[in-house]
Amino acid sequence: MGALGSRMLSGWWRRPSGQPSASGEEDVVEAAMAVVDEVEEQSEEPGPSTSQLGLKRKSGTGGRHGKEPSRKRAKDSSGSVYEALFLRGEDSDVQICALGGTWNLHRVYLCQSGYFASMFSGAWREATMNTIELQMPDENIDREALHKALGSLYQDSVFIPPSQVLSILAAASMLQLDKLIQQCGEVMKETVSAHTVCSYYLSSESYGLPNIKTMCFQWLLDNLMTQASEQLLREVTLDLMKELIASSELLVMEVEMDVYTKLKQWMFLQLQPTWRGRYRALLPATNSWFDRSRRESEGTAFLETQQGRAFVPVFQQLRLAYIVCDLSAARSIRRDAVIPAEWLIRVYSEQWRSVHQVELIRDFAPININVSALHGNSMRCGAQLHRDQMCSWRWASFNFGLDLVVSYANRRITFWCSMLNSYGGLMVSVRRQRKIAFRLRFVSLDRAGNAVFRNDTEYQIVALKRDEEVVVVNLEFQDMVFPIYMACNFLYLCRERHGPQ
């Protein structure tokens, strides 16, 4: 199947607004039933038509998938309409040719499609033609998908195999079959996984399924950092990855440095699409490739090379301030030589200014919170609770002298502003109180990566004194499902002033 970015062309046949269809609803039903009655009254069994697609008819069309939409046409409870009129083409009054196939069909049925209704009722030359050649501007439509879409006009129930859903969606969009498009959306919703999510996302964008697009994007936010899938990384496009990395909804496990590592692996797979191996071999292969690239470029940062410039918009979404504050991560970033030195110098300068601001400003007045600033600048970190038992986390870094310990016990989350910083006394702030904006999210995923439990605190502010412990979340009455991911967003709050008070 080709690229899924093709869109339905605006020049395709569409029924003008307010214009009635070629036949009214009653005429459709009456004419269709007359044809069926005539077929059933014949004493001799007609032979099979050789013009219907050239495929052997299977013994069944499969079960119904989800809720089947009702169709305003002659009911096909016995399957006689579909078999006699569509498969055998009896009493056909128009022949449709496309993609090397031929279908002997009926205008009264085809007019259920907005595409054909406009074609047959307007002043187009096809309105009086007995044989119509259809052009397929969408490369996602294949002959089998077109066969399914045309056949849906003669059936109440259409089975859509997940492997064919995108090509059928493309055909249904071209023919303006709203019910079939809706059913394709239902199939996509039920079968999203690491193998399908990227193609579903792009197709939903192309064919106007905003709900499916939103669902796929949320799936990627939940699974990009939690699934060890080399195939998933291969299929994420540059524009999609940019949106994911920029989002504060990204389910980050551990710290921001892990987001950088994931991006580096993704970039390697985009540049080396022929690489094959186990996921555990991906990081060593990535590091080896970039080491060789650094030597060949004589130390030039990779994002400044011709190969790397395309990836700059994605890496600009990293929150470098939460990477360089950890000494080990800062050394790795410099050694990799992927990110330009100018980016890091700018971040170091801003961090040094923030250190002075934190310690010298003594203002505990209320602070106006800009939610967009919280989304774009908060620290992203997280952990996984494998079972319902006591656990504590400390995401080690400088953090302007704030040693925040997050604990889980008895379905409660507590914050503790510790004075026992593992980095040494010089790292601990002398401030008596620290204000922090935070947001906690709890997500449980099934094997396919779909959320079965989700809870969100939204952004809140807590003021912590030295060695103070505060309960911030109570999950006692929540139906939590383990293992569960806890994603955290933190932002230290300090009022900007012209000088120390």
Disulfide bonds with the S-S distance in Angstrom:
none
